[in-house]
Amino acid sequence: MSNATTQATFQADVLDSSKPVLVDFWAEWCGPCRMVSPIVDQIGEEHGEKLTVLKLNVDENPQLAAQYQITSIPALKVFEGGEVVKTIIGAKPKPALEADLADFIG
C-alpha cells in the first residue's frame, strides 16, 4: 500500500527525496481515482527501489492542489530534485501507466 503525503510532510516526502517520487493527486469522491489507485499501489510495490509512490488527497490539501495546478483528477506527477518532471492526467490501465513511467522505473 502506498503512503500518503500532506501539506505538512510534502517538503520532506517529495521535494527533498533523493529518488523520483510519483504523487497521486486524488479525492475520495472521484471514481476514476478509485479505479487507478490499486494500479498506482502495484507500481509502487513493484518499483519501490526506483520510485517512491505517495498519495495526496486534494480535498484535505487544497493549497498543494492549487500550487501544482491540479484541475483534473486523478493527476499523477513525478517529482525529481524537487521539480515536476512528468504529469499524467486521468485513469489509465497499468501497461499505459508503466509506459508513461518507463524513464523512472525502466
C-alpha positions in Angstrom: 0.0 0.0 0.0 1.3 3.4 -0.9 1.8 6.1 1.7 0.0 9.4 2.0 1.7 12.8 2.0 0.2 16.1 3.3 0.9 19.8 3.3 2.9 19.2 6.5 5.1 16.4 5.1 5.3 17.3 1.4 8.6 19.1 1.6 10.4 16.1 3.2 8.4 13.4 1.5 8.5 14.7 -2.1 10.7 17.8 -2.7 13.7 16.6 -0.6 13.6 13.0 -1.7 16.8 11.5 -3.1 14.8 9.4 -5.7 11.9 10.2 -8.0 8.5 10.5 -6.3 5.2 9.8 -8.0 2.4 11.7 -6.3 -1.1 10.6 -7.0 -3.4 13.6 -6.5 -6.8 12.1 -5.8 -10.1 12.6 -3.9 -12.5 10.2 -2.1 -15.4 11.1 -4.3 -13.5 10.6 -7.6 -14.5 7.3 -9.4 -11.5 7.3 -11.8 -9.2 7.9 -8.8 -10.5 4.8 -7.1 -10.1 2.9 -10.3 -6.4 3.8 -10.8 -5.5 3.7 -7.1 -4.7 -0.1 -7.0 -2.7 0.2 -10.1 -0.6 3.0 -8.6 -0.2 0.9 -5.5 1.1 -2.0 -7.6 3.6 0.1 -9.4 4.8 1.4 -6.0 5.2 -2.2 -4.7 6.9 -3.5 -7.9 9.2 -0.5 -8.4 9.7 0.9 -4.9 13.5 0.7 -5.1 13.5 3.2 -8.1 10.3 5.3 -7.5 8.6 6.4 -4.3 4.8 6.4 -4.7 2.7 8.7 -2.5 -0.9 9.9 -2.5 -2.2 13.4 -1.8 -5.9 13.9 -1.1 -6.8 17.2 -2.8 -9.8 17.9 -0.6 -7.6 17.7 2.5 -4.7 19.6 0.9 -6.2 22.3 -1.3 -3.2 24.6 -1.1 -0.9 21.9 -2.7 -3.6 21.1 -5.3 -3.7 24.8 -6.2 0.1 25.2 -6.2 0.6 22.3 -8.6 -2.4 23.4 -10.8 -4.5 20.3 -10.2 -7.7 21.0 -12.2 -8.5 17.4 -13.1 -8.0 14.2 -11.1 -6.6 11.7 -11.0 -3.4 13.6 -11.7 -0.1 11.8 -11.3 3.0 13.9 -11.1 6.6 12.7 -11.0 8.9 14.9 -8.9 12.7 14.7 -9.3 15.0 17.0 -7.4 12.0 19.0 -6.1 10.7 19.7 -9.6 7.8 18.2 -11.6 9.3 16.3 -14.5 6.3 14.4 -15.7 2.5 14.8 -15.5 -0.1 12.1 -16.3 -3.8 13.1 -16.2 -6.6 10.6 -15.9 -7.0 6.9 -15.2 -5.1 4.5 -17.4 -4.5 0.8 -17.5 -1.4 -0.5 -15.9 0.6 -1.1 -19.1 -0.1 2.5 -20.2 1.0 3.9 -16.9 4.1 1.8 -16.9 4.9 3.0 -20.4 4.4 6.6 -19.2 6.7 6.0 -16.2 9.4 4.0 -18.1 12.0 6.7 -17.7 11.7 6.3 -13.9 11.1 2.5 -13.5 12.8 1.0 -16.5 
